Amino acid sequence: RRCGLAAGRSYSGGGAYPSVSLTCPLPGVPKAVFAAAEDRERFETRVTVLGNGLRVASQKKFGQFCTVGLLINSGSRHEAKYLSGISHFLEKLAFSSTAQFGSKDEILLTLEKHGGICDCQASRDTIMYAVSADAKGLDTVVNLLADVALQPRLSDEEIEMTRAAIRFELEDLNMRPDPEPLLTEMIHAAAYRDNTVGLNRFCPVENTAKIDREVLHSYLRNYYTPDRMVLAGVGIEHEQLVECAKKYLLGAEPVWGSGQTKDVDRSVAQYTGGIVKVEKDMSDVSLGPTPIPELTHIMIGLESCSFLEEDFIPFAVLNMMMGGGGSFSAGGPGKGMFTRLYLNVLNRHHWMYNATSYHHSYEDTGLLCIHASADPKQVREMVEIITKEFILMAGAVGEVELERAKTQLKSMLMMNLESRPVIFEDVGRQVLATNTRKLPHELCALISQVKSTDIKRVVTKMLHKKPAVAALGDLTDLPTYEHIQAALSSKDGRLPRMYRLFR
């Protein structure tokens, strides 16, 4: 076969090199650079602590682009001494005007020069400012992140626009056909009444007018300190990231001043259990030719464990084993069609619209819950079915079922970690909580070691706690909290007989 330009002839309907062998490089095309397997040590997360307590963490990854961001140990769980909703405000105000940049548009134009995008997410325990851009623009990116986090202008106009955005979001939240975000708030409020992770993640409407620059500065002064921050990067050289951190974050003076922190909340989560009910007309949440039927939504949860505890991995396997989803799901085993909530609930009870397991875990507590949806007239049966599934968790675990759950968990872990932003968040969160990072192969090894006895042990411990219950919709036939608690304490998860006879 001939290689080179002589072999290529241009055709109007085809490519320019129809006769070039697939084993020959195309003429005039730059030589390709391929990712090569390197020693495992080259891919370990490197961590450096600066003189002011700021941690710098990085992870190598092949490619032209990088993801860099600041993760701060701050969130709605720290708002006990403040007006609820400050973290929500800070999330909306992120990447607005700063000391160096006159507006959000100016920031976006600066990032555009490096093919960059930005985002801010506030959760119960972390606020994360992140930028993905060409690795060559690292200096600009770190400078921008430092300015956004430590030098925001928080102008009156920006705060007023944020108030309007939050009011719109709260209105939208109550109108969505999918009530999962609302139920998540309710189950946390029920499980940790008036403390830490039970505090509202969304700003209450009545607080939007009360939060101003002074309130925000008071909060930022206590929580936006270097010892509570991690600068994490994926796809860049560690030494380069450390140099940028020293240049822009070491000794940087925040706009609110560097006074002594006084009101840092170090409370440990106190699990209380309980019920939060919201009576709501769900008959018109969905309009059109094929509207979603009126449903009542129930979420039942029990305390699990912190992600710092050894039992976290067995609980993660248990959550994967329970699985679940909506009453219709196209796809096969990869979507969890062999999980317990599909086999025992959705496949047996055609009237159940949803049965899904969730596991929320924090540095001092955790919550395993099941969300179920059905017609308001079948709420009692739905509650009984879900409580029965909790009881069955403590029963026998089949070897095939356990291996499938472990394999699916490892598969999900590895697939998620193919994404650079996900690696970034994993690096940042782990270093923020533990000053180090467990690599994927270490986590997979821990998952492989989980036995059926581990599942039974963690479930038995979990079932001794009071349940947390969230209920939304038409609650006419909802059993009382005492009845649900009694059902979870029984051997078969059934509601008390007196309730069934005379309700």
MOURTA-V262711 format. One record per residue. N is the residue number from 0. RES is the residue in one small letter. SS is DSSP state (~ for helix, > for strand, _ for the rest). D_FIRST is the distance of its C-alpha to the first C-alpha in Angstrom with 1 decimal. Layout:
n;res;ss;d_first
N;RES;SS;D_FIRST
N;RES;SS;D_FIRST
This chain:
n;res;ss;d_first
0;r;_;0.0
1;r;_;3.8
2;c;_;6.6
3;g;_;10.1
4;l;~;12.7
5;a;~;11.4
6;a;~;8.7
7;g;_;11.7
8;r;_;14.6
9;s;_;17.8
10;y;_;19.5
11;s;_;23.2
12;g;_;22.9
13;g;_;19.7
14;g;_;17.9
15;a;_;16.7
16;y;_;13.0
17;p;_;12.2
18;s;_;8.5
19;v;_;7.8
20;s;_;6.9
21;l;_;10.4
22;t;_;10.1
23;c;_;9.5
24;p;_;12.8
25;l;_;13.6
26;p;_;14.6
27;g;_;18.4
28;v;_;19.2
29;p;_;21.6
30;k;_;20.7
31;a;_;22.0
32;v;_;25.1
33;f;_;25.6
34;a;_;29.0
35;a;_;29.5
36;a;_;32.2
37;e;_;35.1
38;d;_;38.4
39;r;~;40.8
40;e;~;43.3
41;r;~;41.1
42;f;~;41.6
43;e;_;45.3
44;t;_;47.5
45;r;>;49.3
46;v;>;52.8
47;t;>;55.0
48;v;>;58.6
49;l;_;59.9
50;g;_;63.5
51;n;_;64.7
52;g;_;63.4
53;l;_;60.3
54;r;>;57.4
55;v;>;53.8
56;a;>;51.1
57;s;>;47.3
58;q;>;44.3
59;k;_;40.8
60;k;_;38.0
61;f;_;34.5
62;g;_;34.0
63;q;_;35.1
64;f;>;38.3
65;c;>;41.5
66;t;>;44.6
67;v;>;47.9
68;g;>;51.4
69;l;>;55.1
70;l;>;56.6
71;i;>;60.4
72;n;_;62.8
73;s;_;64.6
74;g;_;65.0
75;s;~;67.5
76;r;~;68.8
77;h;~;70.3
78;e;_;72.3
79;a;_;75.5
80;k;_;77.5
81;y;_;76.0
82;l;_;75.6
83;s;_;73.1
84;g;_;69.9
85;i;~;69.2
86;s;~;65.7
87;h;~;64.9
88;f;~;66.1
89;l;~;64.1
90;e;~;60.9
91;k;~;61.5
92;l;~;62.5
93;a;_;59.4
94;f;_;57.3
95;s;_;60.1
96;s;_;61.7
97;t;>;62.1
98;a;_;63.7
99;q;_;60.5
100;f;_;59.1
101;g;_;61.4
102;s;_;59.9
103;k;~;57.3
104;d;~;55.3
105;e;~;55.2
106;i;~;53.9
107;l;~;51.1
108;l;~;50.2
109;t;~;50.0
110;l;~;47.7
111;e;~;45.6
112;k;_;44.6
113;h;_;42.8
114;g;_;41.6
115;g;_;44.4
116;i;>;46.6
117;c;>;49.9
118;d;>;52.0
119;c;>;55.3
120;q;>;56.4
121;a;>;59.9
122;s;_;60.6
123;r;_;63.8
124;d;_;63.2
125;t;_;60.4
126;i;>;59.6
127;m;>;56.0
128;y;>;54.7
129;a;>;50.9
130;v;>;48.3
131;s;>;44.5
132;a;>;42.8
133;d;>;40.2
134;a;~;40.9
135;k;~;41.3
136;g;~;44.4
137;l;~;46.2
138;d;~;49.1
139;t;~;49.8
140;v;~;49.5
141;v;~;52.0
142;n;~;54.3
143;l;~;54.3
144;l;~;54.9
145;a;~;57.8
146;d;~;59.3
147;v;~;58.9
148;a;~;60.5
149;l;~;63.2
150;q;_;64.0
151;p;>;64.1
152;r;_;66.6
153;l;_;67.7
154;s;_;69.2
155;d;~;71.8
156;e;~;69.5
157;e;~;66.6
158;i;~;69.0
159;e;~;70.4
160;m;~;66.9
161;t;~;66.2
162;r;~;69.4
163;a;~;68.4
164;a;~;64.9
165;i;~;66.4
166;r;~;68.9
167;f;~;66.2
168;e;~;64.1
169;l;~;67.2
170;e;~;68.0
171;d;~;64.4
172;l;~;64.5
173;n;~;67.6
174;m;~;66.1
175;r;_;62.7
176;p;_;62.2
177;d;_;60.6
178;p;_;63.5
179;e;~;61.5
180;p;~;61.9
181;l;~;65.7
182;l;~;66.1
183;t;~;64.4
184;e;~;67.0
185;m;~;69.8
186;i;~;68.8
187;h;~;68.7
188;a;~;72.0
189;a;~;73.5
190;a;~;72.0
191;y;_;73.0
192;r;_;76.0
193;d;_;76.6
194;n;_;74.7
195;t;~;71.3
196;v;~;68.4
197;g;~;70.8
198;l;_;71.4
199;n;_;69.9
200;r;_;66.4
201;f;_;67.0
202;c;_;69.7
203;p;_;72.8
204;v;~;73.7
205;e;~;77.1
206;n;~;75.5
207;t;_;73.3
208;a;_;76.2
209;k;_;77.4
210;i;_;74.2
211;d;_;74.2
212;r;~;72.9
213;e;~;75.8
214;v;~;75.0
215;l;~;71.3
216;h;~;72.0
217;s;~;74.5
218;y;~;71.8
219;l;~;69.0
220;r;~;71.3
221;n;~;71.6
222;y;~;68.1
223;y;_;65.6
224;t;_;66.2
225;p;~;63.6
226;d;~;64.5
227;r;~;63.6
228;m;>;60.1
229;v;>;56.6
230;l;>;53.9
231;a;>;50.7
232;g;>;47.1
233;v;>;43.7
234;g;_;40.5
235;i;_;42.3
236;e;_;43.4
237;h;~;46.8
238;e;~;48.3
239;q;~;47.4
240;l;~;49.0
241;v;~;52.1
242;e;~;52.4
243;c;~;52.3
244;a;~;54.9
245;k;~;57.2
246;k;~;56.9
247;y;~;57.7
248;l;_;59.4
249;l;_;61.3
250;g;_;64.8
251;a;_;64.0
252;e;_;67.3
253;p;_;67.1
254;v;_;68.8
255;w;_;71.4
256;g;_;72.4
257;s;_;72.1
258;g;_;75.4
259;q;_;76.1
260;t;_;74.7
261;k;_;77.6
262;d;_;76.7
263;v;_;73.5
264;d;_;73.6
265;r;_;72.7
266;s;_;74.0
267;v;_;72.5
268;a;_;71.7
269;q;_;74.6
270;y;_;73.6
271;t;_;76.5
272;g;_;75.3
273;g;>;76.9
274;i;>;76.1
275;v;>;75.2
276;k;>;75.7
277;v;>;75.0
278;e;>;76.5
279;k;_;74.3
280;d;_;73.9
281;m;_;70.3
282;s;_;70.8
283;d;_;69.2
284;v;_;66.4
285;s;_;63.9
286;l;_;64.5
287;g;_;62.7
288;p;_;62.1
289;t;_;61.0
290;p;_;62.9
291;i;_;62.7
292;p;_;66.0
293;e;_;68.7
294;l;_;68.0
295;t;>;69.8
296;h;>;67.7
297;i;>;68.8
298;m;>;67.3
299;i;>;68.8
300;g;>;67.9
301;l;>;69.0
302;e;>;68.6
303;s;_;65.7
304;c;_;64.9
305;s;_;63.5
306;f;_;59.9
307;l;_;61.2
308;e;_;62.7
309;e;_;61.1
310;d;~;61.8
311;f;~;59.5
312;i;~;56.5
313;p;~;58.5
314;f;~;59.6
315;a;~;56.0
316;v;~;55.1
317;l;~;58.2
318;n;~;57.3
319;m;~;53.9
320;m;~;55.6
321;m;~;57.9
322;g;_;55.2
323;g;>;56.1
324;g;>;55.4
325;g;>;56.4
326;s;_;57.6
327;f;_;54.3
328;s;_;51.0
329;a;_;47.7
330;g;_;45.4
331;g;_;45.6
332;p;~;46.5
333;g;~;44.6
334;k;~;47.3
335;g;_;50.1
336;m;_;51.1
337;f;_;52.4
338;t;_;54.6
339;r;~;58.4
340;l;~;59.2
341;y;~;57.0
342;l;~;58.1
343;n;~;61.8
344;v;~;62.4
345;l;~;60.1
346;n;_;59.3
347;r;_;63.0
348;h;_;64.8
349;h;_;63.4
350;w;_;65.7
351;m;_;64.1
352;y;_;61.8
353;n;>;60.6
354;a;>;60.8
355;t;>;58.8
356;s;>;59.2
357;y;>;59.0
358;h;>;59.4
359;h;>;60.6
360;s;>;60.9
361;y;_;62.5
362;e;_;63.5
363;d;_;66.9
364;t;_;66.7
365;g;>;64.6
366;l;>;65.0
367;l;>;63.4
368;c;>;64.2
369;i;>;63.5
370;h;>;63.5
371;a;>;64.5
372;s;>;65.2
373;a;>;67.3
374;d;_;69.9
375;p;~;73.1
376;k;~;75.1
377;q;~;73.0
378;v;~;73.1
379;r;~;75.3
380;e;~;73.0
381;m;~;70.0
382;v;~;71.8
383;e;~;72.7
384;i;~;69.2
385;i;~;67.8
386;t;~;70.5
387;k;~;69.9
388;e;~;66.2
389;f;~;67.5
390;i;~;69.8
391;l;~;67.0
392;m;_;64.9
393;a;_;67.4
394;g;_;67.0
395;a;_;64.6
396;v;_;60.9
397;g;_;58.5
398;e;~;55.9
399;v;~;53.1
400;e;~;54.4
401;l;~;54.5
402;e;~;51.0
403;r;~;49.6
404;a;~;51.5
405;k;~;50.3
406;t;~;46.7
407;q;~;46.9
408;l;~;48.6
409;k;~;45.9
410;s;~;43.2
411;m;~;45.0
412;l;~;45.6
413;m;~;41.9
414;m;~;40.7
415;n;~;43.3
416;l;_;42.3
417;e;_;38.8
418;s;_;40.5
419;r;~;41.3
420;p;~;44.7
421;v;~;45.7
422;i;~;44.9
423;f;~;47.0
424;e;~;49.9
425;d;~;49.8
426;v;~;49.8
427;g;~;52.6
428;r;~;54.8
429;q;~;54.6
430;v;~;55.3
431;l;~;58.1
432;a;~;59.8
433;t;~;59.1
434;n;_;57.8
435;t;_;54.8
436;r;_;51.9
437;k;_;50.9
438;l;_;47.2
439;p;~;45.5
440;h;~;45.0
441;e;~;48.8
442;l;~;49.7
443;c;~;47.6
444;a;~;49.3
445;l;~;52.7
446;i;~;51.8
447;s;~;50.8
448;q;_;54.2
449;v;_;56.2
450;k;_;58.4
451;s;~;60.4
452;t;~;63.5
453;d;~;62.3
454;i;~;62.0
455;k;~;65.5
456;r;~;66.9
457;v;~;65.7
458;v;~;66.7
459;t;~;70.2
460;k;~;70.7
461;m;~;69.5
462;l;~;71.8
463;h;_;74.9
464;k;_;74.5
465;k;_;76.0
466;p;_;73.5
467;a;>;72.3
468;v;>;72.3
469;a;>;71.1
470;a;>;72.0
471;l;>;71.2
472;g;>;72.3
473;d;_;75.2
474;l;_;76.8
475;t;_;79.7
476;d;_;78.8
477;l;_;77.4
478;p;_;79.0
479;t;_;80.9
480;y;~;79.3
481;e;~;81.8
482;h;~;80.6
483;i;~;76.9
484;q;~;77.8
485;a;~;79.9
486;a;~;77.0
487;l;~;74.6
488;s;~;77.3
489;s;_;77.7
490;k;_;75.9
491;d;_;74.3
492;g;_;73.8
493;r;_;76.3
494;l;_;78.6
495;p;_;82.3
496;r;~;84.1
497;m;~;86.8
498;y;~;84.2
499;r;~;82.7
500;l;~;86.1
501;f;~;87.7
502;r;_;85.0
